């Protein structure tokens, strides 16, 4: 009893010294969490987009107005972008080693800054792929037309060889049969041009607003997910507290 009492009295909280070294990152941009938040945002955006398409096609009836579904698709796209980039920014700030609201806001905004060029590249690649497919289809149609014209020439030679020269000569002498009607270029009125310009303007402004909402959502998510600067010091202080034995 006496030995244990002496040891308990000798060890006091003031005799415990804990040396801690805190390594603070020199750069405020943390690319690991940014990439993680980027893929999380894109995955959630794809999930919400597929959900919107599934709901829209399930609720569509042949007699419904297509314009109403277009407006609904635009609103759903904006909401999906806000939710996805908010989650990406929040995850980036939450998983980063840096603390503070400003650091979280910066890294969250960079999720949007990296996602926009990546999405533009994906859309451009998809558009180029569609253009190549359309060009291949047009070339195939032209080849079929050439083969059809060659077959007509073969038929005319066969008729000449069999003695049906009157039919061939009458068809060749009649200029109306040989001349194809000239293709007329479609005339675009000023009203159509104005309508196209108005539609393009609405699409451009809608895209700009959606992009700005995505930037704001990513920054807000980063600010919301940022850990306070005092959390780490408070946890280290609590872990270093000495609890004497009873």
C-alpha positions in Angstrom: 0.0 0.0 0.0 2.8 2.4 0.9 4.7 1.7 -2.4 1.7 2.3 -4.6 0.9 5.5 -2.7 4.4 6.8 -3.3 4.2 6.1 -7.0 0.8 7.7 -7.4 2.0 10.8 -5.6 5.2 11.1 -7.7 3.4 11.0 -11.1 1.4 14.2 -11.4 -0.1 15.9 -14.5 2.6 18.6 -14.3 5.3 15.9 -14.7 3.9 14.8 -18.2 5.5 16.7 -21.1 4.2 16.0 -24.6 6.0 17.5 -27.6 4.0 17.7 -30.7 5.0 19.0 -34.1 2.4 20.3 -36.5 3.3 20.2 -40.2 1.3 22.9 -42.1 1.1 22.4 -45.9 2.6 25.3 -47.8 0.1 25.3 -50.7 -3.6 25.9 -50.2 -4.6 23.8 -53.3 -4.9 20.1 -52.5 -5.3 18.2 -55.8 -6.0 14.8 -54.2 -9.3 16.0 -52.5 -10.1 18.1 -55.6 -9.9 15.1 -57.9 -12.0 13.0 -55.5 -14.6 15.7 -55.3 -14.6 16.1 -59.0 -15.4 12.4 -59.7 -18.0 12.4 -56.9 -19.7 15.5 -58.4 -19.7 14.0 -62.0 -21.0 10.6 -60.7 -23.8 12.3 -58.8 -24.6 14.5 -61.8 -24.8 11.5 -64.1 -27.0 9.7 -61.6 -29.4 12.6 -61.2 -29.5 13.1 -65.0 -30.5 9.5 -65.6 -33.1 9.8 -62.9 -34.6 12.8 -64.6 -34.7 11.1 -68.0 -36.4 8.1 -66.4 -39.0 10.2 -64.6 -39.6 12.4 -67.7 -40.1 9.5 -70.1 -42.3 7.6 -67.6 -44.6 10.7 -67.2 -44.7 11.5 -71.0 -47.9 11.1 -72.9 -48.3 11.5 -76.7 -50.6 14.4 -76.3 -48.4 16.4 -73.9 -46.7 19.6 -74.9 -43.1 19.1 -75.7 -42.2 22.6 -74.6 -43.3 21.9 -71.1 -41.1 18.9 -70.9 -38.2 21.0 -72.2 -38.7 23.6 -69.5 -38.9 20.8 -66.9 -35.7 19.3 -68.2 -33.9 22.6 -67.9 -35.0 23.1 -64.3 -34.0 19.6 -63.4 -30.6 20.0 -65.1 -29.9 23.2 -63.0 -31.0 21.5 -59.8 -28.9 18.4 -60.5 -25.8 20.6 -61.2 -26.3 22.5 -58.0 -26.7 19.4 -55.9 -23.8 17.6 -57.6 -21.3 20.4 -57.3 -22.3 21.2 -53.7 -21.6 17.6 -52.8 -18.3 17.6 -54.7 -17.2 20.8 -53.0 -18.2 19.6 -49.5 -16.3 16.3 -50.0 -13.2 18.1 -51.2 -13.1 20.4 -48.2 -14.0 17.7 -45.8 -11.2 15.4 -47.0 -8.5 18.1 -47.3 -5.8 18.5 -44.7 -6.2 22.3 -44.7 -8.6 23.9 -42.3 -10.5 27.1 -42.5 -13.5 28.3 -44.4 -11.5 30.2 -47.0 -9.4 27.1 -47.9 -12.5 25.0 -48.1 -14.1 27.6 -50.4 -11.1 27.7 -52.6 -10.7 24.0 -53.1 -14.5 23.6 -53.5 -14.5 26.2 -56.3 -11.6 24.4 -58.0 -13.8 21.3 -58.3 -16.1 23.4 -60.6 -13.1 24.9 -62.4 -11.7 21.5 -63.3 -15.1 20.0 -64.1 -16.1 22.6 -66.7 -13.2 22.0 -69.2 -13.5 18.2 -68.7 -17.2 18.3 -69.5 -16.6 20.6 -72.5 -14.0 18.1 -73.8 -16.4 15.2 -73.4 -19.2 17.1 -75.2 -16.9 18.1 -78.0 -15.7 14.5 -78.4 -19.3 13.3 -78.5 -20.2 16.0 -81.1 -17.2 15.0 -83.2 -18.2 11.3 -83.0 -21.7 12.2 -84.1 -20.4 14.2 -87.0 -18.2 11.3 -88.1 -21.2 9.0 -88.0 -23.3 11.4 -90.1 -20.4 11.8 -92.6 -20.1 8.0 -92.9 -23.8 7.7 -93.4 -23.8 10.4 -96.1 -20.9 8.6 -97.9 -22.8 5.3 -97.8 -25.9 7.0 -99.3 -23.7 8.6 -102.1 -22.2 5.2 -102.9 -25.6 3.7 -103.2 -26.8 6.5 -105.5 -23.7 6.0 -107.7 -24.4 2.3 -107.9 -28.0 3.0 -108.9 -26.8 5.4 -111.7 -24.4 2.8 -113.0 -27.2 0.2 -113.0 -29.3 2.6 -115.2 -26.4 2.8 -117.6 -26.1 -0.9 -117.7 -29.8 -1.2 -118.5 -29.5 1.2 -121.4 -26.7 -0.7 -122.9 -28.6 -4.0 -122.5 -31.6 -2.4 -124.3 -29.3 -1.2 -127.2 -27.9 -4.7 -127.5 -31.3 -6.3 -127.6 -32.6 -4.0 -130.3 -34.8 -1.6 -128.2 -33.1 1.4 -129.7 -36.4 3.3 -130.2 -37.1 3.3 -126.5 -33.6 4.4 -125.6 -33.5 7.0 -128.4 -36.9 8.4 -127.4 -35.8 8.7 -123.7 -32.5 10.2 -124.6 -34.1 12.7 -127.2 -36.6 13.9 -124.7 -34.9 16.6 -122.6 -37.6 16.5 -120.0 -36.7 13.0 -119.0 -33.0 13.6 -118.6 -33.1 16.9 -116.8 -33.5 16.6 -113.1 -35.3 19.4 -111.2 -32.9 21.8 -109.7 -32.8 21.7 -106.0 -33.9 24.9 -104.6 -32.2 26.3 -101.5 -34.7 26.8 -98.6 -35.5 30.4 -98.2 -35.2 31.7 -94.6 -37.3 34.6 -93.7 -36.4 37.4 -91.3 -38.9 36.0 -88.8 -37.2 32.7 -88.8 -33.8 34.3 -88.3 -35.2 36.3 -85.4 -36.7 33.2 -83.8 -33.5 31.3 -84.2 -31.5 34.2 -82.6 -34.0 34.4 -79.7 -33.8 30.7 -79.1 -30.0 30.7 -79.2 -29.9 33.6 -76.8 -32.1 31.9 -74.3 -30.0 28.8 -74.5 -26.8 30.7 -74.0 -28.1 32.7 -71.0 -29.5 29.5 -69.5 -26.2 27.8 -69.9 -24.3 30.7 -68.3 -26.7 30.8 -65.3 -26.4 27.1 -64.8 -22.6 27.4 -64.8 -22.6 30.2 -62.3 -25.0 28.3 -60.1 -22.6 25.3 -60.3 -19.7 27.5 -59.2 -21.7 29.0 -56.3 -22.8 25.5 -55.2 -19.2 24.1 -55.3 -17.9 27.1 -53.3 -20.7 26.9 -50.8 -20.2 23.2 -50.4 -16.5 23.8 -49.8 -17.3 26.4 -47.2 -19.8 24.1 -45.5 -17.5 21.1 -45.4 -14.4 23.0 -44.2 -13.2 22.1 -40.8 -12.6 24.8 -38.3 -9.0 25.8 -37.5 -9.6 25.2 -33.8 -10.8 21.7 -34.2 -7.3 20.2 -34.5 -5.9 22.1 -31.5 -8.9 21.3 -29.4 -8.6 17.6 -30.2 -4.8 17.6 -29.5 -5.4 19.3 -26.2 -8.1 16.9 -25.1 -5.9 13.9 -26.1 -2.9 15.2 -24.1 -4.9 15.6 -20.9 -3.7 13.3 -18.2 -6.2 11.4 -16.2 -4.7 10.2 -12.9 -5.4 6.8 -11.6 -8.0 6.5 -8.8 
